[in-house]
């Protein structure tokens, strides 16, 4: 794979905002911005997410995001095996692209603060 295969002709700007809720046991995340591509023109981006600790080292999370005409809804549970370092996630997701809805699920392992 040469350099042309990984080069992308787009740029963007995102403004993130996070607010601590429920006495430090939850967060509200907001993102807004745009992507500018050579062929697509400008795509507006907006996202809102909530996360809340529900019991020891286990967090529930949910997110709604929009990029152009595409919508993404995602929610699940995250268990911290090592707090703020290693987590296991299970989530369900639903996305709408080109007028059709698509459902899915994920089981993931996240390693943070590499």
C-alpha positions in Angstrom: 0.0 0.0 0.0 1.6 3.2 -1.2 1.2 6.8 0.2 -1.6 7.5 -2.3 -3.7 4.7 -0.8 -3.8 6.3 2.7 -3.9 10.0 1.7 -7.3 11.6 2.4 -8.4 14.8 0.7 -10.5 16.1 3.6 -10.0 18.3 6.6 -12.3 19.2 9.5 -12.8 21.0 12.8 -14.4 19.5 15.9 -15.1 21.3 19.1 -15.5 18.9 22.1 -17.1 19.8 25.4 -17.4 17.6 28.5 -19.2 18.3 31.8 -19.1 16.3 35.0 -22.5 15.3 36.3 -23.8 13.5 39.4 -21.0 14.4 41.7 -18.3 13.0 39.4 -20.0 9.7 38.6 -21.1 10.7 35.2 -20.2 12.8 32.2 -22.0 14.7 29.4 -20.0 14.9 26.2 -21.0 17.3 23.3 -19.2 17.6 20.0 -19.9 19.9 17.0 -18.0 20.6 13.9 -17.7 19.8 10.2 -15.7 17.8 7.7 -14.8 19.3 4.3 -14.0 16.8 1.6 -13.1 17.3 -2.0 -16.1 15.4 -3.4 -18.7 15.6 -0.6 -18.5 19.3 0.2 -19.1 20.2 3.8 -20.6 17.7 6.2 -21.9 19.0 9.6 -21.1 16.9 12.7 -23.0 16.8 16.0 -22.9 14.3 18.8 -24.1 14.0 22.4 -23.2 11.3 24.8 -23.9 10.4 28.4 -22.0 8.1 30.7 -22.8 7.2 34.3 -21.2 4.9 36.8 -23.9 2.5 38.0 -21.9 0.3 40.3 -18.3 -0.3 41.2 -16.1 0.0 38.0 -19.2 -0.4 35.7 -20.5 2.4 33.5 -23.5 2.7 31.3 -23.1 4.9 28.2 -25.2 6.2 25.3 -24.5 8.4 22.3 -26.4 10.0 19.4 -24.3 11.3 16.5 -25.0 12.9 13.1 -22.6 13.3 10.2 -24.3 14.9 7.2 -27.4 12.8 6.5 -26.1 9.7 8.5 -27.4 9.1 12.1 -25.7 6.8 14.6 -27.2 5.7 18.0 -25.1 3.6 20.3 -25.5 2.4 23.9 -24.0 -0.1 26.2 -22.1 -1.1 29.3 -18.4 -0.7 30.1 -16.6 -2.6 32.8 -13.2 -1.3 33.9 -10.9 -4.3 34.5 -8.2 -1.8 35.6 -9.7 1.6 36.3 -8.9 4.1 33.5 -6.5 1.6 31.8 -8.3 -1.5 30.6 -12.0 -1.9 29.8 -14.4 -4.4 28.3 -17.4 -2.9 26.4 -20.6 -4.4 25.2 -22.9 -2.2 23.1 -25.8 -2.2 20.7 -25.9 0.2 17.8 -28.2 1.4 15.1 -27.3 3.6 12.2 -29.2 5.2 9.3 -27.4 5.7 6.1 -29.0 6.3 2.7 -32.5 6.0 4.2 -32.1 2.5 5.6 -31.5 1.4 9.2 -28.8 -1.0 10.1 -28.5 -2.7 13.5 -25.4 -4.2 15.2 -23.6 -5.0 18.3 -20.0 -4.8 19.6 -17.9 -6.6 22.1 -14.7 -4.7 22.6 -11.6 -4.3 24.7 -10.2 -0.8 25.2 -6.7 -0.1 26.4 -6.3 3.5 27.5 -3.4 5.8 28.3 -0.9 3.9 26.2 
